[in-house]
Amino acid sequence: MVAAGNHDSATVPVARTLEGKVIRESINIELAAQGQENKLEYYWQSELGKQSTVRVNFAYRVQPDHLRDAAGVGQAGMAWEACW
């Protein structure tokens, strides 16, 4: 591998010929994050009587996986639990 600033290049195997020769390809690798991931999350839980509970969760990620140009990702979830 050859380092150059915040980038690195490497040669990786991508295929093999019928004779067994390994075919390699050069790729560039980012070593530093391009963005800053932030996450906003809301969680709520309430008992619905003595034997039942409901949970609700909302989350939103800004610049997911530290990729500056990535679109935000939202999640929502709900769970209901009953015991008898």
N, C-alpha and C positions, 0 to 999 in steps of 0.2 A: 504494500500500500504506500501511496505517496501523499503526504499531507501538504495542503496549500491553503493557509488561512482557516476558514471555517468549513472547508471542503476536504474530502479525502477521495481518492480514486482507488479502485481495487479491480482485480481481474478475477472473474468468477466463472466456474464451469457452467455451460448452458446446454451442451449436447455431447454425444459420443458417436463417432463413425462406426460403420460395420467392422472396420479393422481394429477398433478399440481406441483410436486416437481421441483425446478429449479436446473439445472445441471450447475456447474461452472467449469472454467478452468483457471489455472494460466498462465499468459503471462509476458514476460519481455519487458520493455519499455525503449528506449534510451532517455535520458534527454538532452544530448549534441549533437550538430551537428557533424557528422563524417567528412564532407568535407566542402569546401567553394565554394558556387555557384558564378559564375561570368557570366556576360552576355555581349556579344558584339553585337551591333546593328547598322545597316546602313539604313538610310531613305533618299529617293530622291523624289522630286516632281518637275514637270515642266508643264507649260501651253503649250498646243498645239493649239495655236490660242486664239481667244477671248472667245470661248465658250466650251473649252475642257481642261481637266487636267488629267495627268497621275501621279500615285504614285507607288513607288516600295519600298519594305521593305525586308531586310534580317536580321535574328537574329540567334545567336548561344549561347547556354547555356552550360557551362562547369560544371561538377559535379551538375546536376540539383537536386533540392530539398535537397541540402547539403549532398548528398550521395557520398562518396569518390570513390566508384567503379562503379558508374553509367556512362553509355555511354553518350557522349554529344548529345544534341538535337538541330537540325537545323530547321529553319522556313523560309519560303519565301512567300511573298504576293505581289499582284499587283492589283491596282484599276484604273479604267478609269471613268471619270465623264464628261458628256456632258450636256450642257444646251442650250435650244433653245426657 
